[in-house]
Amino acid sequence: MKTKLIHWIPVVLLFIFSCESENIEDKYLKGEGPIISDTSKPDTSGDSSEILWLPFNGNTQDSLKHNVPLILVGKEQFVDGMNAENGKALYLDGNTYLLANLGFYDTLSMVFWIKGEGELESSNSPVLCDYGFKALSLQLDATSGATALTVQKNEQIASSEVKVEYLNSFYRYSFVYIEAGGNNTRVYYKGYTSSGDELIYSDELDFSGIIEAESDILYIGRSSKKDNGSSTFFKGSIDELHIYNRTLTTTEIENFASISTR
């Protein structure tokens, strides 16, 4: 088993917030997709810091019953999940994505597993998650040939120095973790090569301070920006999405990452 760590090149990105951000809320106002929300009494047991848990085991219901409004835009499809125990995963066909009305948070962490459909085209830079209109986002970038992993928090952006095709792993489910709002912005990625070698990408970016969200909406599977939406659609499977209003400990992250996948 091979394990490899990468480092990041931080860059300051200045961008102008425009009416593109209105695209996020418009999805709710126009009703483009069914609102999926369990109206039963919220389950307050377990970790109170966990906002949302979507197992995607044949449905898109929140297992925590926190009544977070969700919209699936596109066709609802499910495929084999990250392992036999976890059942099914949500399949995003390149035109489908998920919206969650999380609310405003200054600290967030997200855990999930992905499996790409295949090699990325050079024009495709799929966004895995985008909260608060680029306040916290994670993107696979294939525009320069090989695949890089790009993190954005508020006006700061960083891409991995080493660009490698197995970041878009379509051989096996890969583990993804991202956090922001504390002293650093942290990313942890565990993927696999075609030969089965394990690769771990982990770094703490010097992006301190809270998340400054312009919207309380989370996009899963595409960018929140209206103009580049189609080029940022993710095509593949996503499973076991967990979202917390705090950063996770190293032990918690590694416990998630150690779960066996297929």
C-alpha positions in Angstrom: 0.0 0.0 0.0 1.4 3.4 -1.0 0.5 6.6 0.9 1.3 10.0 -0.4 0.7 13.5 1.0 0.4 16.6 -1.2 0.9 20.3 -0.5 -1.0 23.2 -1.8 -0.2 26.5 -3.5 -2.3 29.3 -1.9 -3.5 32.0 -4.2 -5.7 35.0 -3.4 -8.7 35.1 -5.6 -10.6 38.4 -5.9 -14.0 38.1 -7.5 -17.1 40.2 -7.6 -20.4 38.9 -6.1 -23.1 39.5 -8.7 -26.6 38.6 -9.5 -25.4 35.1 -10.2 -25.9 34.4 -6.5 -29.6 34.9 -7.0 -29.6 31.7 -9.1 -29.3 29.8 -5.9 -32.5 31.0 -4.2 -34.3 31.0 -7.6 -34.2 27.2 -7.6 -36.5 27.4 -4.5 -38.7 30.2 -5.7 -39.3 28.6 -9.1 -39.8 25.1 -7.6 -37.5 23.4 -10.0 -37.5 20.0 -8.4 -39.3 18.3 -5.6 -38.7 19.6 -2.1 -37.7 16.6 0.0 -38.2 17.1 3.7 -39.3 14.9 6.5 -41.8 16.8 8.5 -41.7 14.4 11.5 -40.4 15.5 14.9 -36.6 16.2 14.7 -34.4 13.6 16.2 -32.2 15.3 18.7 -30.3 12.1 19.8 -26.7 11.5 18.8 -24.1 14.2 17.9 -26.0 17.6 18.2 -23.3 19.2 16.0 -24.3 17.1 12.9 -26.6 19.2 10.7 -27.4 16.7 8.0 -26.8 13.0 7.2 -27.9 11.7 3.8 -27.1 8.0 3.5 -28.7 7.9 0.0 -29.7 4.3 0.6 -32.5 4.3 -2.0 -33.8 7.7 -1.1 -32.7 11.3 -0.3 -34.1 11.5 3.2 -32.2 13.1 6.1 -31.6 10.3 8.6 -31.3 12.8 11.4 -34.8 14.2 10.7 -33.6 17.8 11.1 -36.1 18.9 8.4 -33.4 20.5 6.2 -35.2 21.4 3.0 -33.7 19.6 0.0 -34.3 19.8 -3.7 -33.0 17.2 -6.2 -32.8 18.9 -9.6 -32.9 16.2 -12.3 -33.5 12.5 -12.3 -33.4 10.5 -9.1 -31.2 7.4 -9.6 -29.4 5.1 -7.2 -26.5 2.7 -7.7 -24.4 0.4 -5.6 -23.0 2.3 -2.6 -19.5 2.5 -1.1 -19.9 -0.9 0.4 -22.5 -3.7 0.9 -23.3 -2.5 4.4 -24.2 1.0 3.2 -26.4 -0.2 0.4 -27.1 2.4 -2.3 -25.6 5.7 -3.4 -27.0 8.7 -5.3 -26.0 8.7 -9.0 -25.5 12.1 -10.6 -25.8 11.8 -14.4 -24.0 15.0 -15.3 -27.3 17.0 -15.4 -28.5 16.2 -11.9 -27.5 17.9 -8.6 -28.8 18.4 -5.1 -29.6 21.6 -3.2 -29.8 21.8 0.6 -31.0 24.9 2.5 -28.6 24.5 5.4 -28.9 27.9 6.9 -26.0 30.2 7.7 -23.0 28.8 9.5 -19.5 30.3 10.2 -18.0 26.8 10.6 -18.7 23.7 8.6 -17.2 20.3 7.9 -18.3 17.8 5.3 -17.7 14.1 4.9 -18.7 12.0 1.8 -17.6 9.4 -0.6 -17.4 9.7 -4.4 -16.9 7.5 -7.4 -16.4 9.2 -10.8 -18.1 7.9 -13.9 -15.0 7.9 -16.0 -12.1 10.1 -17.2 -12.8 13.9 -17.1 -12.8 15.8 -20.4 -10.4 18.8 -20.5 -13.3 21.2 -20.4 -14.9 19.7 -17.3 -14.1 20.9 -13.8 -16.8 19.3 -11.6 -17.6 20.8 -8.3 -18.3 18.3 -5.5 -19.7 20.8 -3.1 -20.3 24.6 -3.0 -21.7 26.3 0.1 -22.7 30.0 0.4 -21.9 31.0 -3.1 -18.2 29.9 -3.1 -17.8 30.6 0.6 -16.6 27.0 0.8 -16.2 24.8 -2.2 -14.2 21.8 -3.5 -13.6 21.2 -7.2 -11.9 18.7 -9.4 -10.0 20.5 -12.2 -9.1 18.8 -15.4 -8.7 21.9 -17.6 -4.9 21.6 -17.6 -4.7 17.9 -18.4 -4.3 15.9 -15.3 -6.7 16.4 -12.4 -6.1 18.8 -9.5 -8.1 19.3 -6.4 -9.1 22.9 -5.8 -10.4 24.4 -2.5 -12.0 27.8 -2.2 -12.9 29.6 1.0 -14.3 33.1 0.7 -11.8 35.0 -1.4 -9.0 32.5 -1.1 -8.2 29.6 -3.3 -5.6 26.8 -3.5 -4.9 23.9 -5.8 -2.8 20.8 -5.2 0.7 21.1 -6.5 0.7 17.6 -7.9 -2.0 16.8 -10.5 -2.9 13.2 -10.8 -5.7 11.3 -12.6 -6.7 9.2 -9.7 -8.2 12.2 -7.9 -11.2 11.4 -10.1 -11.2 7.8 -9.0 -13.6 5.7 -11.0 -12.0 2.4 -9.9 -13.4 2.6 -6.3 -15.2 4.9 -3.9 -12.9 7.7 -2.5 -13.2 9.4 0.8 -13.5 13.2 0.9 -13.4 15.6 3.9 -13.3 19.4 3.9 -13.6 21.9 6.8 -13.4 25.6 7.3 -14.1 28.2 10.0 -11.4 27.5 12.5 -7.7 28.3 12.5 -7.2 26.6 9.1 -9.1 25.2 6.2 -8.5 21.5 6.0 -8.9 18.9 3.3 -8.4 15.1 3.4 -8.8 12.9 0.4 -8.3 9.1 0.3 -8.3 7.6 -3.2 -7.1 4.6 -5.1 -5.2 3.9 -8.3 -6.2 1.3 -10.9 -3.8 -1.1 -9.3 -5.5 -0.6 -5.9 -2.8 1.5 -4.2 -4.1 3.8 -1.5 -3.3 7.5 -1.8 -4.0 10.0 0.9 -4.0 13.7 0.2 -4.1 15.8 3.4 -3.3 19.4 4.2 -4.2 22.3 6.4 -4.4 25.5 4.4 -3.6 28.8 6.0 -7.1 30.1 5.4 -8.1 31.2 8.9 -11.2 32.8 10.0 -14.9 32.1 9.8 -16.9 31.2 6.7 -18.5 34.3 5.2 -21.5 32.9 3.3 -23.4 35.0 0.8 -26.2 32.4 0.8 -27.4 29.6 3.0 -27.6 27.1 0.2 -25.3 24.1 -0.4 -24.9 22.7 -3.9 -23.9 19.1 -4.2 -22.6 18.1 -7.7 -22.2 21.5 -9.4 -21.1 25.1 -8.9 -23.5 27.8 -7.6 -22.4 30.1 -10.3 -25.0 30.5 -13.0 -22.7 31.0 -16.0 -20.4 28.0 -15.6 -22.9 25.6 -14.3 -22.9 23.0 -17.1 -19.1 22.7 -17.1 -19.0 22.1 -13.3 -21.5 19.2 -13.1 -20.1 16.1 -11.4 -20.9 12.8 -13.1 -20.7 9.8 -10.8 -21.9 8.5 -7.5 -21.9 10.1 -4.1 -22.6 8.3 -0.8 -23.0 8.9 2.9 -22.9 12.7 3.1 -22.4 14.0 6.7 -22.3 17.8 7.5 -21.3 19.2 10.9 -21.3 22.8 12.3 -17.9 22.2 13.8 -14.5 20.9 12.6 -13.8 17.2 13.2 -10.9 15.8 15.1 -8.1 14.0 13.3 -9.3 10.7 15.0 -12.8 11.3 13.7 -11.6 12.0 10.2 -9.4 8.9 10.1 -12.2 6.7 11.5 -14.4 7.8 8.6 -11.5 7.3 6.1 -10.8 3.8 7.4 -14.2 2.5 6.4 -13.8 -0.1 3.7 -15.1 0.8 0.2 -15.6 -1.0 -3.1 
